[in-house]
Amino acid sequence: MSDPQAQRNLVAAIILQAVEDIEGKNNATWREIVSAVCFIRNEDPFEYYCIELGLDPDAVREKVRDKIPLAIERADRLHAAAREKAEKERLARIEERRIDASFATAC
């Protein structure tokens, strides 16, 4: 990316997305929440991006620090719901195959 302003806009959008995912402002999936928490907690590239924008990485982290446990809890609930949905779908497919097999042997 050769346009410095476009690069700054992209970096700002990445940081904003992570902060909003942690704060619960977006309809983020559990993977996006976990990714946002990991991104904010890791030094690189988060700190590099903040410095590029003239932001203090620690100040950005402080803004969301108290929201991280709630974000992780929210991600856990979303993940559990996704697992439950997948299990219900798996059981429905098994039942459908069982019915199909019963029908085939009845004919």
C-alpha positions as CSV (number, residue, x, y, z in Angstrom):
1,M,0.0,0.0,0.0
2,S,1.8,3.1,-1.2
3,D,-0.7,5.8,0.0
4,P,0.3,6.7,3.5
5,Q,-3.2,8.1,4.4
6,A,-4.9,5.0,3.1
7,Q,-2.5,2.9,5.3
8,R,-3.2,5.1,8.3
9,N,-7.0,4.7,7.7
10,L,-6.6,0.9,7.4
11,V,-4.6,0.7,10.6
12,A,-7.1,2.9,12.5
13,A,-9.9,0.7,11.3
14,I,-8.2,-2.4,12.5
15,I,-7.6,-1.0,16.0
16,L,-11.2,0.5,16.1
17,Q,-12.7,-2.9,15.1
18,A,-10.8,-4.7,17.8
19,V,-11.8,-2.2,20.5
20,E,-15.4,-2.3,19.4
21,D,-15.4,-6.1,19.3
22,I,-14.2,-6.2,22.9
23,E,-16.6,-3.5,24.0
24,G,-19.5,-5.4,22.4
25,K,-20.5,-2.7,20.0
26,N,-20.3,-5.0,17.0
27,N,-22.2,-8.2,16.4
28,A,-18.9,-10.1,16.6
29,T,-18.6,-13.8,16.5
30,W,-16.7,-15.6,19.3
31,R,-13.7,-16.0,17.0
32,E,-13.6,-12.3,16.3
33,I,-13.8,-11.5,20.0
34,V,-11.0,-13.8,20.8
35,S,-9.0,-12.5,17.9
36,A,-9.6,-8.9,19.1
37,V,-8.5,-9.7,22.7
38,C,-5.3,-11.5,21.4
39,F,-4.5,-8.6,19.1
40,I,-4.8,-6.0,21.9
41,R,-2.8,-8.1,24.3
42,N,0.0,-8.8,22.0
43,E,2.8,-6.4,21.5
44,D,3.4,-6.8,17.8
45,P,1.7,-5.6,15.6
46,F,-0.6,-3.8,17.9
47,E,2.0,-1.5,19.4
48,Y,3.5,-0.8,16.0
49,Y,0.0,0.1,14.7
50,C,-0.6,2.4,17.6
51,I,2.7,4.1,17.2
52,E,2.0,4.6,13.5
53,L,-1.1,6.5,14.5
54,G,0.5,8.5,17.3
55,L,-1.4,6.5,19.9
56,D,-0.2,5.2,23.3
57,P,-0.6,1.5,23.1
58,D,-1.0,1.3,26.9
59,A,-3.7,3.9,26.9
60,V,-5.7,2.0,24.3
61,R,-5.3,-1.2,26.3
62,E,-6.4,0.6,29.4
63,K,-9.6,1.8,27.6
64,V,-10.7,-1.9,27.1
65,R,-8.9,-3.6,30.0
66,D,-11.9,-3.9,32.3
67,K,-14.1,-5.1,29.4
68,I,-11.8,-8.0,28.4
69,P,-13.2,-10.4,31.0
70,L,-16.8,-9.7,29.8
71,A,-15.7,-10.0,26.2
72,I,-14.2,-13.4,26.9
73,E,-17.3,-14.5,28.8
74,R,-19.4,-13.3,25.8
75,A,-17.1,-15.3,23.4
76,D,-17.5,-18.4,25.6
77,R,-21.3,-18.1,25.4
78,L,-21.3,-17.6,21.7
79,H,-18.9,-20.5,21.2
80,A,-21.1,-22.8,23.4
81,A,-24.2,-21.7,21.4
82,A,-22.4,-22.4,18.1
83,R,-21.3,-25.9,19.4
84,E,-24.8,-26.7,20.5
85,K,-26.2,-25.6,17.1
86,A,-23.7,-27.7,15.3
87,E,-24.5,-30.7,17.5
88,K,-28.3,-30.3,16.8
89,E,-27.6,-30.1,13.1
90,R,-25.4,-33.2,13.3
91,L,-28.1,-35.2,15.2
92,A,-30.7,-34.0,12.7
93,R,-28.5,-35.3,9.8
94,I,-28.1,-38.7,11.6
95,E,-31.9,-38.9,12.1
96,E,-32.5,-38.0,8.5
97,R,-30.1,-40.7,7.3
98,R,-31.8,-43.2,9.6
99,I,-35.2,-42.3,8.2
100,D,-33.9,-42.5,4.6
101,A,-32.4,-46.0,5.4
102,S,-35.6,-47.2,7.0
103,F,-37.6,-46.0,4.0
104,A,-35.2,-47.6,1.5
105,T,-35.5,-51.0,3.3
106,A,-39.3,-50.7,3.5
107,C,-39.5,-50.4,-0.3
